């Protein structure tokens, strides 16, 4: 994927972060996208600002309503670099990242 298309995709990405409660939320930052063959890799940093260890589910939805789900554990005050390999539609697309965390 050439640099122009990559920049166009990055510029059009809309990220929405939601969680089940304010008490058990993670912060998503440093979002980046890479291309590998027929797939795209979404990379981001998840930070747990609370004093609780959390078990989280992340759902990534695209404009064409495809859904990717995964889960991860994150300790209190920990930051983790995470990535997911998914196939995004060609051209500009919006991506929604939704997290749902519970105290472990």
C-alpha positions in Angstrom: 0.0 0.0 0.0 1.5 3.3 -1.0 2.1 6.1 1.5 -0.7 8.3 0.1 -3.4 5.5 0.5 -2.1 4.7 4.0 -2.3 8.4 5.0 -5.8 8.7 3.5 -7.0 5.7 5.6 -5.4 7.0 8.7 -6.9 10.4 8.2 -10.4 8.9 7.8 -10.3 6.6 10.9 -12.8 7.5 13.6 -12.1 5.9 16.9 -14.8 5.6 19.6 -13.9 4.2 22.9 -16.6 3.0 25.2 -16.7 0.8 28.3 -19.3 -0.7 30.6 -18.5 1.6 33.5 -16.2 4.5 34.2 -14.6 2.6 37.1 -13.2 -0.2 34.9 -12.1 1.5 31.7 -8.9 1.4 29.8 -7.4 4.3 27.8 -6.6 3.6 24.2 -3.8 5.7 22.8 -1.0 5.6 20.1 -3.2 4.0 17.5 -1.4 3.1 14.3 -2.1 1.1 11.2 0.2 -1.1 9.1 -0.4 -3.1 6.0 0.9 -6.7 5.7 -0.1 -8.6 2.5 -3.9 -8.8 2.3 -4.3 -7.7 5.9 -4.1 -4.6 8.0 -2.6 -4.5 11.5 -4.2 -2.2 14.0 -1.7 -1.3 16.8 -2.5 0.6 20.0 -1.6 1.1 23.6 -4.1 0.1 26.3 -3.6 1.7 29.7 -5.3 0.7 32.9 -5.6 3.8 35.1 -7.2 2.0 38.0 -6.0 0.1 41.0 -7.8 -3.0 39.8 -6.6 -5.9 37.6 -9.0 -6.0 34.6 -10.2 -8.6 32.1 -11.2 -6.8 28.9 -12.9 -7.6 25.7 -12.1 -5.5 22.6 -14.4 -5.4 19.6 -13.3 -3.7 16.4 -16.1 -2.9 13.9 -15.6 -1.6 10.4 -17.9 0.4 8.0 -19.0 -2.8 6.3 -20.1 -4.1 9.7 -17.4 -6.8 10.0 -16.6 -7.5 13.6 -13.4 -8.7 15.2 -13.3 -9.6 18.9 -10.4 -10.5 21.2 -9.7 -10.4 24.9 -6.8 -9.4 27.1 -5.9 -9.1 30.8 -4.3 -5.9 32.1 -2.9 -5.3 35.6 -3.4 -2.2 37.7 -1.7 0.9 36.3 -0.2 -1.2 33.5 0.2 -0.2 29.9 0.2 -2.8 27.1 1.0 -2.6 23.4 -1.6 -4.6 21.6 -2.2 -5.4 17.9 -4.8 -7.1 15.8 -4.5 -8.4 12.3 -7.7 -7.9 10.3 -8.8 -7.3 6.7 -10.1 -3.8 6.3 -12.1 -2.7 3.2 -10.2 -1.0 0.5 -10.1 2.8 0.4 -11.2 5.0 3.2 -12.9 3.3 6.1 -14.0 4.1 9.7 -13.1 1.8 12.5 -14.7 1.7 15.9 -12.8 0.2 18.9 -15.1 -0.8 21.8 -13.7 -2.1 25.1 -15.6 -3.7 27.9 -13.6 -4.5 31.1 -14.4 -6.3 34.3 -12.6 -6.4 37.6 -10.7 -9.7 38.1 
